[in-house]
Amino acid sequence: MKNLGDGIMAVVPSAAGAVAAVVAMQQRTDAQARAAGLQLRIRIGVSIGDAVEDEGDWFGPAVVEAARLCDLAAPGEILATRMLRELAAPGTDVTFELVGPRSLKGIPDPVEVHSVQWPPVPDGALELPAMLTGHGAFEMVGRDAERALILDAWEATGQGTRRVVLLGGEPGVGKSRLTADLAARVHAYGGQVLLGRCDPEGGGPFQPFVIALRQHLEECTARNESPDLGPNAGTLTRLVPELPGAEGQAAASSDPAEERLALFDAIADAVDRIADRAPLLLVLEDLHWAAAETIQLLRHLIGWTHDASMLVIVTVRTTEVDGESGLGQFLAESARLVRSQRIDLHGLAEHDIVGLLAGGCEPTDDVVSLARTLHEQTDGNALYTTQLLAHAIETGMVERARRRPAHDRRQPGGAAAAGVAA
């Protein structure tokens, strides 16, 4: 990133990453300006192509195009080239609108320009749950196929359809990172995100649902709203006593099976009503620690006959699941249902680690060699890889590996360049 006085220039290693970054910049600027009562907007231009790094600065046609598009953009607008749109589209759900060919200073031929559409963050939108943030120290790599499957499931919720994704893999493989990536997208586009998790020490029956309901209650309180959890909300106060509606709580049935079914129905109906406000992403983390009652409730929610704009993502350490256990049987059953899908994550490939190390530049032989060493030591486990990578950065090993001989420092590397001005 380079400060240009009245603007900045940033180089990003991927087209989709560049689009996500500039959309987030517009949204954050817009939200903060509205909160402060200011008329503040920024103009952004984005291009992609060969860029040359020389002593911390970048040069090349893509850099010039980004700067000219920034000059052309209206306040609050993002303009991009056709090539960037084509490369970014598979990895983002952002909409591009054709502006048309434009003549740009210093570029001989007209450039086909597209406008990147970005939705403002709704007033009163709260921050993501803390466990779904803070995963972005390094760019996520090697998950294009899995991310596409999850995005397809999320897009299906736009038709009022309930979907469930079972995300499995060994500890540290990247389940939470992939989930956080989707949560950030959903949150940025006005969707709701609720998070529940299971405790290894035993948090009691229905723990992740209790946590998610309490989060929803906190959000309603912050907006000075009363939660609408349906006519059976009183039943939920058995789990969350602070929920309004205790006075309407029905008497518990003398039949434990009937009482459990009534509770399951009340929770499923409440979650549906939350999803009626806006499409809902419900994340249930660490199901391998779940109580048996939690598994039963999740099975009930998946089989719930009412449709809702909702995606449920369940993460589980499949290496810790006994196939004969209740959870093992649930995973086997759910994978066969039309509304659910199981995705198992595996370790990063060696070329993925090369991408992390290269930082958007053309990888040197030393970068490739270091990536091979990291892959051999971690077997591609994302958590272990990034921990070792952080250590390698701190010790200067990565900087030395990226360094080229003096005669080879101006080699081009593919990058997306963004120019931003207020």
C-alpha positions in Angstrom: 0.0 0.0 0.0 1.3 3.5 -0.9 0.1 6.8 0.4 -0.5 9.3 -2.5 -1.5 12.3 -0.5 -5.1 12.6 -1.3 -5.5 8.9 -2.0 -3.8 5.5 -1.7 -2.6 2.7 -4.0 -2.9 -0.9 -2.9 -1.7 -4.1 -4.6 -3.6 -7.3 -3.9 -2.6 -10.8 -4.9 -5.9 -11.9 -6.3 -8.9 -10.5 -8.3 -11.5 -11.7 -5.9 -9.5 -10.5 -2.9 -9.2 -7.0 -4.5 -13.0 -6.8 -5.0 -13.7 -7.9 -1.5 -11.2 -5.3 -0.2 -12.6 -2.4 -2.1 -16.3 -3.3 -1.3 -15.4 -3.5 2.4 -13.7 0.0 2.1 -16.8 1.5 0.6 -19.1 -0.1 3.1 -17.0 0.9 6.1 -16.5 4.5 4.9 -20.2 4.8 4.2 -21.3 3.4 7.6 -18.9 5.6 9.5 -19.9 8.7 7.6 -23.6 8.0 8.2 -22.9 7.4 11.9 -21.0 10.7 12.1 -23.5 12.7 10.0 -20.8 13.4 7.4 -21.0 13.7 3.6 -17.9 11.6 2.9 -17.5 9.3 -0.1 -14.5 7.8 -1.8 -13.8 6.9 -5.4 -12.1 3.6 -6.3 -10.6 2.2 -9.5 -9.4 -1.4 -9.8 -7.5 -3.2 -12.6 -5.5 -6.4 -12.9 -2.5 -7.4 -14.9 1.3 -7.5 -14.8 2.7 -5.2 -12.1 6.4 -4.6 -11.5 7.8 -4.1 -8.0 10.9 -2.0 -7.5 12.1 -0.9 -4.1 8.6 -1.0 -2.5 6.8 0.8 -5.4 4.8 -0.8 -8.2 4.6 0.0 -11.9 2.9 -1.2 -15.0 -0.3 -0.9 -17.1 -2.6 -2.2 -14.4 -1.4 0.5 -12.0 -2.0 3.2 -14.6 -5.5 1.8 -15.4 -6.5 1.7 -11.7 -5.4 5.3 -11.2 -7.3 6.5 -14.3 -10.4 4.6 -13.3 -10.2 6.2 -9.9 -10.2 9.6 -11.6 -13.2 8.6 -13.7 -15.3 7.2 -10.8 -18.0 9.2 -9.2 -18.0 9.6 -5.4 -19.0 6.3 -3.8 -18.3 4.4 -7.0 -16.0 1.5 -7.8 -14.9 1.1 -11.4 -13.1 -2.0 -12.7 -11.8 -3.4 -16.0 -13.5 -6.3 -17.9 -10.6 -8.6 -17.2 -10.9 -8.0 -13.4 -14.6 -8.7 -13.6 -14.0 -12.0 -15.5 -11.3 -13.2 -13.1 -13.1 -12.1 -9.9 -16.6 -13.3 -10.7 -16.1 -17.0 -9.8 -14.8 -16.1 -6.4 -17.3 -13.4 -5.4 -21.0 -12.8 -5.3 -20.6 -9.1 -6.1 -22.6 -7.8 -9.1 -20.9 -5.9 -12.0 -22.7 -3.5 -14.3 -21.4 -2.5 -17.7 -20.5 1.2 -18.0 -19.1 0.9 -21.5 -15.8 1.7 -23.3 -13.9 4.7 -22.0 -10.8 6.5 -23.1 -8.3 6.8 -20.3 -5.3 9.1 -20.3 -2.0 7.4 -21.2 -3.7 4.2 -22.5 -3.9 4.0 -26.3 -7.1 1.9 -26.7 -10.5 2.4 -25.0 -11.0 0.3 -21.9 -14.3 -1.6 -21.2 -15.3 -0.3 -17.8 -17.7 -2.0 -15.3 -19.2 -0.7 -12.1 -18.9 -2.8 -9.0 -22.2 -2.8 -7.1 -21.9 -2.7 -3.3 -24.8 -2.7 -0.8 -24.6 -0.4 2.2 -24.4 -2.0 5.6 -27.8 -1.6 7.2 -28.1 0.9 10.1 -27.8 -0.8 13.4 -25.9 -3.8 12.0 -23.8 -5.3 14.8 -20.3 -6.7 14.6 -19.7 -10.3 13.7 -19.3 -12.7 16.7 -15.7 -12.5 17.9 -15.0 -16.1 17.1 -15.8 -15.4 13.4 -13.3 -12.5 13.1 -9.5 -12.3 13.4 -8.8 -15.2 11.0 -7.4 -12.9 8.3 -3.7 -12.6 9.2 -3.0 -14.5 5.9 -5.0 -14.7 2.7 -7.1 -17.9 2.5 -5.7 -20.1 -0.2 -6.5 -23.6 -1.6 -10.3 -23.6 -0.8 -11.8 -22.4 -4.1 -13.8 -25.6 -4.8 -15.1 -25.8 -1.2 -15.9 -22.1 -1.1 -17.9 -22.4 -4.3 -20.0 -25.2 -2.9 -20.8 -23.2 0.3 -21.6 -20.1 -1.7 -24.0 -22.2 -3.9 -25.7 -23.4 -0.7 -25.9 -19.8 0.6 -27.4 -18.5 -2.7 -30.1 -21.2 -2.5 -31.3 -19.6 0.7 -32.3 -16.6 -1.4 -35.2 -18.7 -2.8 -36.4 -19.3 0.8 -34.7 -22.7 1.0 -33.1 -24.2 4.1 -29.7 -25.7 3.6 -27.2 -27.5 5.8 -23.4 -27.9 5.2 -21.4 -30.3 7.4 -17.8 -29.1 7.3 -15.4 -31.7 8.5 -11.7 -32.3 8.8 -8.8 -32.7 11.3 -8.0 -30.0 13.9 -6.4 -26.9 12.4 -7.3 -27.8 8.8 -9.2 -24.6 8.2 -12.9 -25.2 9.0 -13.3 -22.1 11.1 -11.3 -20.0 8.6 -13.5 -21.0 5.7 -16.7 -20.5 7.8 -15.4 -17.0 8.9 -14.9 -16.1 5.2 -18.5 -16.8 4.4 -19.7 -15.1 7.6 -17.9 -11.9 6.6 -19.6 -12.0 3.1 -23.0 -12.6 4.6 -22.6 -9.9 7.2 -21.3 -7.4 4.6 -24.4 -7.9 2.4 -26.9 -7.4 5.2 -27.5 -11.1 6.1 -27.7 -12.2 9.7 -25.0 -14.3 11.3 -25.6 -16.3 14.6 -22.9 -18.4 16.2 -23.2 -21.2 18.7 -20.5 -23.6 19.8 -20.0 -26.8 21.9 -17.8 -26.8 24.9 -15.2 -29.6 25.5 -15.9 -29.4 29.2 -19.6 -30.2 28.6 -21.8 -27.2 28.2 -25.1 -29.0 28.7 -27.9 -29.9 26.3 -28.6 -27.6 23.4 -25.6 -25.4 24.2 -24.9 -24.0 20.7 -28.6 -23.1 20.2 -28.7 -21.4 23.6 -25.7 -19.3 22.7 -27.2 -18.4 19.3 -30.5 -17.4 20.9 -28.8 -15.2 23.5 -26.8 -13.5 20.7 -30.1 -12.8 18.9 -31.6 -11.4 22.1 -28.5 -9.1 22.5 -28.9 -7.8 19.0 -32.6 -7.1 19.5 -31.8 -5.2 22.7 -29.1 -3.1 21.0 -31.8 -2.1 18.4 -34.4 -1.5 21.0 -36.6 -4.2 19.5 -38.5 -7.1 21.1 -37.5 -10.5 19.7 -40.3 -12.2 17.7 -39.7 -15.9 18.4 -43.3 -17.1 17.8 -46.2 -18.2 19.9 -44.2 -20.8 21.7 -41.5 -18.4 22.8 -42.5 -19.1 26.4 -41.3 -22.7 26.0 -37.8 -21.3 25.1 -37.4 -19.7 28.5 -36.7 -23.1 29.9 -33.4 -22.8 28.1 -32.9 -19.0 28.0 -34.7 -17.6 31.1 -33.9 -14.0 30.1 -36.1 -14.2 27.0 -39.3 -12.3 27.2 -42.4 -14.5 27.3 -41.9 -16.4 30.5 -45.4 -15.4 31.6 -46.8 -17.2 28.5 -44.9 -20.4 29.2 -47.1 -23.5 28.8 -47.1 -26.1 31.6 -44.6 -28.8 31.0 -46.1 -32.1 29.7 -45.9 -35.1 32.0 -44.7 -37.1 28.9 -41.0 -36.4 28.4 -41.2 -37.3 24.7 -44.0 -34.7 24.2 -42.1 -32.1 26.2 -39.0 -32.6 24.2 -40.9 -32.4 20.9 -42.6 -29.2 22.0 -39.2 -27.7 22.8 -37.7 -28.8 19.5 -40.6 -27.3 17.6 -40.3 -24.0 19.5 -36.6 -23.7 18.7 -37.1 -24.6 15.1 -40.0 -22.1 14.8 -37.9 -19.4 16.6 -35.0 -19.8 14.2 -37.3 -19.7 11.2 -38.8 -16.4 12.5 -35.3 -14.9 12.9 -34.6 -15.9 9.2 -37.8 -14.1 8.2 -36.1 -10.8 9.0 -33.2 -11.4 6.6 -31.4 -14.5 5.3 -29.7 -16.3 8.2 -26.3 -18.0 8.5 -26.4 -20.2 11.6 -22.9 -21.5 12.5 -22.7 -24.4 15.0 -19.0 -25.0 15.8 -17.3 -28.1 17.2 -20.2 -30.6 17.0 -17.8 -33.4 18.1 -18.2 -32.0 21.6 -22.0 -31.9 21.4 -24.4 -33.5 23.9 -26.7 -36.2 22.6 -29.7 -33.8 23.0 -28.0 -31.3 20.7 -27.6 -33.9 18.0 -31.2 -34.8 18.3 -32.3 -31.2 18.0 -30.1 -30.6 14.9 -31.6 -33.7 13.3 -35.1 -32.2 14.0 -34.1 -28.8 12.5 -32.8 -30.4 9.3 -36.0 -32.4 8.9 -38.2 -29.4 9.8 -40.8 -29.2 7.0 -41.1 -25.4 6.9 -38.8 -23.6 4.5 -36.7 -20.6 5.5 -33.9 -18.5 4.1 -31.3 -20.2 6.2 -27.9 -21.9 5.9 -26.7 -24.0 8.8 -23.0 -24.7 8.8 -21.8 -27.3 11.3 -18.1 -27.8 11.9 -16.8 -31.1 13.3 -13.5 -32.8 13.8 -14.2 -36.0 11.8 -11.0 -37.5 13.1 -12.6 -37.6 16.6 -15.9 -39.2 15.5 -16.8 -42.9 16.1 -18.9 -44.1 13.2 -21.0 -46.1 15.6 -21.7 -43.1 17.9 -24.8 -41.0 17.8 -22.8 -38.2 16.0 -21.3 -40.7 13.6 -24.7 -42.0 12.6 -26.1 -38.5 12.3 -23.3 -37.5 9.9 -23.9 -40.6 7.8 -27.7 -39.9 7.7 -27.4 -36.2 7.0 -25.0 -36.6 4.1 -27.7 -38.5 2.2 -30.4 -35.8 2.6 -31.2 -33.5 -0.3 -31.0 -30.4 1.8 -27.6 -31.2 3.4 -24.1 -31.5 2.0 -20.9 -32.8 3.6 -17.6 -31.2 2.8 -14.3 -32.6 4.1 -11.3 -30.3 4.1 -7.8 -31.6 3.6 -4.4 -30.1 3.9 -3.1 -27.3 1.7 -1.1 -28.2 -1.4 2.5 -27.2 -1.8 1.5 -24.6 -4.5 -1.0 -23.0 -2.0 1.8 -22.4 0.4 4.0 -21.0 -2.4 1.2 -18.4 -2.9 1.1 -17.5 0.8 4.9 -17.0 0.8 5.2 -15.1 -2.5 2.8 -12.4 -1.3 1.5 -11.6 -4.8 5.0 -11.5 -6.4 6.5 -14.0 -8.8 7.9 -16.7 -6.5 11.6 -17.1 -6.4 13.4 -20.5 -6.2 14.0 -19.8 -2.5 10.2 -19.2 -1.9 9.4 -22.5 -3.6 12.1 -24.3 -1.5 10.7 -22.8 1.7 7.2 -23.8 0.8 8.3 -27.3 0.2 9.9 -27.4 3.6 6.8 -26.0 5.3 4.6 -28.5 3.5 6.8 -31.4 4.6 6.7 -30.3 8.2 3.0 -29.6 8.4 1.5 -31.9 5.8 -0.5 -28.9 4.7 -2.3 -28.4 8.0 -3.5 -24.7 7.7 -3.0 -23.8 11.4 0.5 -25.3 11.7 1.5 -23.8 8.3 0.5 -20.3 9.3 2.1 -20.6 12.7 5.4 -21.6 11.1 4.9 -18.9 8.4 4.4 -16.2 11.0 7.7 -17.3 12.7 9.5 -17.3 9.3 8.3 -13.7 8.7 9.4 -12.6 12.2 12.9 -14.0 11.7 13.2 -12.4 8.2 13.3 -15.8 6.5 10.4 -15.0 4.2 11.8 -11.6 3.2 15.2 -13.2 2.3 13.4 -15.9 0.3 11.4 -13.3 -1.7 14.5 -11.2 -2.5 15.7 -11.4 -6.0 19.2 -10.9 -7.3 19.8 -7.2 -8.3 19.6 -8.0 -12.0 16.2 -9.7 -11.7 14.3 -7.3 -9.4 12.0 -5.9 -12.0 10.3 -9.2 -13.0 6.6 -8.9 -13.5 4.1 -10.5 -11.2 0.3 -10.8 -11.6 -1.5 -8.5 -9.2 -4.7 -6.5 -8.8 -4.1 -2.8 -8.3 -6.5 -0.4 -6.7 -6.5 3.3 -6.6 -8.5 5.1 -3.9 -9.2 8.7 -3.5 -11.6 10.7 -1.2 
